[in-house]
Amino acid sequence: STPAEPSISSNTITINNSTNKDNNADFHSIQAALDYVKDKEGTYTLSLAPSKYYELLHYNGKANIVLQGPKDNNRGDNCVIEYINCNDLNGSQNTRVSFFFIGADLTLENVTLINSADGEKVYSSATKYASGNAQAETIFFKSGKGHKLVAYNSSFKGHQDTMQISGKCWFYNCYIEGDVDYICGGATALFDNCKIHTIPQYNGGIIVAAAAADTGYKSTAEYANGYVFRNCKITGDSTF
């Protein structure tokens, strides 16, 4: 179990979801750590032990967050945060995402984020309740104007609308996977040395749905300059 008020003397917080009795991390879940720091000032580093974290994450706070997996992994391959969520399950833009973030800056290092909602791949026809083309963001960075999202050596996997972004964003040495509009939102964003991979879906594969001056994004967009892809490799499954 996680103590309600752990004794933390620095801005680095350790997280380990192991059930081992010797687990002495500050928190045993990511969401508990996010709740602990959200009303604090400054920048907090949440240092994750290598593991698979099955968590639905929601952050609305003023502390800037660095979500940091172990060093020297391959785009977050040994530090995975995964959940199943989509518009069929929670029918609003803010609630259908597996990691919702607003109010501060966010840095992602050495982690993999996955929204595994997809009717055709996750569920059998008898139990399917999430349609294959339901909107299902893996991350929605909604902090908007004046805020930054930085990610490196990380992966983002989903289907429709894998990432919805705002503000100013920089992705370096990242892997991004989806099937339709899977990089979207009102942001100025640089994708540098990244792999962009399209997986099979119903509409033939649409990578980008930029909304730099879309009035529907006025709450988060700053009439952004759109997206730049530099030194990136764009691939698709052979079934196309």
LINDAMO-V283854 format. One line per field, one symbol per residue. ss: DSSP state (a for helix, b for strand, c for the rest). phi: phi as a letter, one per 40 degrees, with the letter a starting at -180 (. if undefined). psi: psi as a letter, one per 30 degrees, with the letter a starting at -180 (. if undefined). Layout:
ss->???
phi->???
psi->???
This chain:
ss->cccccccccccbbbbcccccccccccbccaaaaaaaacccccbbbbbbccbbbbccbbbbcccbbbbbccccccccccbbbbbcccccccccccccccbbbbcccbbbbccbbbbcccaaaaccccccccccccbcccbbbccccccbbbbbccbbbccbccbbccbbbbbbccbbbbcbbbbbbcbbbbbbccbbbbcccccccbbbbbccccaaaccccccccbbbbbccbbbbcccc
phi->.bccbccbbbcbbcbacccdcccbccbbaccccccccccccgbbccccccabbcacbabbabccbbcbcccgcbfgcbabbbabaacccbcaccbcccbbaahacbbbbgbbbbbccadcbcbcccbcbbccbccaccbbcbcgdgbbbbbafbbbbabcgdbbbagbbbbbfbbbbabafcbahcacbbbbfbbbbcbcacbggbcbbcbcbcccbdcbcbfccgbbbbfbbbbacccc
psi->lkkeiljkflgkkkkjgkgkfgjglelgleeeeeeeffgllakkkjjklklkjjkjkkkjafkkkjjjaklgljhgfgikjkljllffejhleffflfjkkkfalkkkkhlkkkjgjjeffeklffgkgjlfgkkikekjjgeakflkkkklhlkjkackhekkllbkkkjkhlkkkaekhgjlljljkkjkhlkjkklkafgfjjekikhegkffgefflhilfakkjkhlkklllff.
